[in-house]
Amino acid sequence: MSHFTPAHALTGGALIGLSAAILWVGLGRIAGISGILAGLRMPDRGWRMAFLAGMIAAPLLYRLAGGATADPTIATSAWVVIAGGLLVGFGTRLGGGCTSGHGVCGIARLSRRSIAATAVFMAAAMVTVYCTHHIGIG
């Protein structure tokens, strides 16, 4: 975390919270990305497509406006990334939602299920970081 910028983190968090609140108040929908993606086949897909388009367009517009973005690097094989993505997808199905749905929106609504799910996400993340950085697994 040598490039941690609290102002950017606070601004980003506030924008995520604002977008989740607008979606909840405006449409009565939860801004959980896995649920939004899963519902693209539903008749109400217009708002879902607009939400996803905004997620893709926002960083592109930010970059075009001169904002600096990090160049991501992945220090593992493509197979590990694919396996991780499949496990995350399985976990969101098993947990009835993703980190954004449970962690951002569910906790804000004081959902016990979301609080429990977020605790499990965080514990799994801590164990994963410990194993990969301190034990050498992965």
C-alpha positions in Angstrom: 0.0 0.0 0.0 2.8 2.4 -0.9 0.4 4.5 -3.0 -2.5 4.8 -0.6 -4.4 8.0 -1.1 -7.1 8.6 1.6 -8.8 11.4 -0.3 -9.3 9.2 -3.4 -10.4 6.2 -1.2 -12.9 8.4 0.6 -14.2 9.9 -2.6 -14.6 6.5 -4.3 -16.4 5.1 -1.2 -18.7 8.0 -1.1 -19.5 7.7 -4.8 -20.2 3.9 -4.4 -22.5 4.6 -1.4 -24.2 7.4 -3.3 -24.9 5.2 -6.4 -26.2 2.4 -4.2 -28.5 4.9 -2.4 -29.8 6.4 -5.6 -30.6 2.9 -7.0 -32.3 1.9 -3.7 -34.3 5.1 -3.4 -35.0 5.6 -7.1 -35.9 2.0 -8.1 -36.0 0.1 -4.9 -33.2 -2.1 -6.1 -30.0 -3.3 -4.5 -26.7 -2.5 -6.2 -25.3 -6.0 -6.0 -23.3 -6.6 -9.1 -24.0 -10.4 -9.2 -27.7 -9.8 -9.0 -27.6 -7.1 -11.6 -25.7 -9.3 -14.0 -27.9 -12.3 -13.3 -31.0 -10.3 -14.1 -29.9 -9.2 -17.5 -32.3 -11.7 -19.0 -35.2 -10.1 -17.1 -37.7 -7.7 -18.7 -36.4 -4.8 -16.6 -32.9 -5.1 -18.0 -32.7 -1.4 -19.1 -31.6 -0.1 -15.7 -29.3 -3.0 -15.3 -27.6 -2.3 -18.6 -27.3 1.4 -17.8 -25.8 0.6 -14.4 -23.2 -1.7 -15.9 -22.5 0.7 -18.7 -21.8 3.4 -16.1 -19.4 1.2 -14.3 -17.4 0.7 -17.5 -17.7 4.3 -18.8 -16.8 6.1 -15.6 -13.2 5.1 -15.4 -12.8 5.6 -19.1 -14.2 9.1 -18.9 -12.0 9.8 -15.9 -8.9 8.8 -17.8 -10.0 10.8 -20.8 -10.4 13.8 -18.6 -6.8 13.5 -17.5 -7.2 11.4 -14.3 -4.4 9.0 -13.5 -5.3 5.3 -13.2 -3.1 2.4 -12.1 -1.9 -0.1 -14.6 -2.9 -3.4 -13.1 -0.4 -6.3 -12.9 -1.2 -9.9 -12.1 1.7 -11.9 -10.7 0.2 -15.3 -11.3 -0.8 -17.6 -14.1 -4.0 -17.2 -16.1 -5.2 -20.6 -14.7 -5.1 -19.3 -11.2 -7.0 -16.2 -12.2 -9.6 -18.3 -14.0 -10.0 -20.7 -11.1 -10.3 -17.8 -8.7 -13.0 -16.2 -10.9 -14.9 -19.5 -11.0 -14.7 -19.8 -7.2 -15.9 -16.3 -6.7 -18.8 -16.9 -9.0 -19.7 -20.1 -7.1 -19.4 -18.3 -3.8 -21.7 -15.4 -4.9 -24.3 -18.0 -5.9 -23.9 -20.0 -2.7 -24.0 -16.8 -0.5 -26.9 -15.3 -2.3 -25.0 -12.2 -3.4 -21.7 -10.6 -3.8 -19.5 -8.3 -1.7 -21.2 -5.2 -3.1 -24.7 -6.5 -2.5 -24.0 -7.8 1.0 -21.2 -5.5 2.1 -22.3 -2.2 0.8 -26.1 -2.5 0.5 -26.9 -5.2 3.0 -25.0 -3.8 5.9 -26.5 -0.4 5.2 -30.0 -2.0 5.6 -28.8 -3.8 8.8 -29.5 -7.2 7.2 -28.3 -10.0 9.5 -27.7 -12.3 6.6 -25.5 -9.6 4.8 -23.6 -8.9 8.0 -22.9 -12.6 8.4 -22.0 -13.0 4.7 -19.6 -10.0 4.9 -17.9 -11.4 8.0 -17.3 -14.7 6.0 -16.0 -12.7 3.0 -13.6 -10.8 5.2 -12.4 -13.9 7.1 -11.8 -15.8 3.9 -9.9 -12.8 2.5 -7.7 -12.6 5.6 -6.9 -16.3 5.5 -6.1 -16.1 1.8 -3.8 -13.2 2.2 -2.1 -14.9 5.1 -1.6 -18.2 3.2 -0.4 -16.5 0.0 1.9 -13.9 1.6 3.2 -15.7 4.8 3.0 -19.4 4.2 3.7 -19.4 0.4 0.6 -21.2 -0.7 -0.5 -20.0 -4.2 
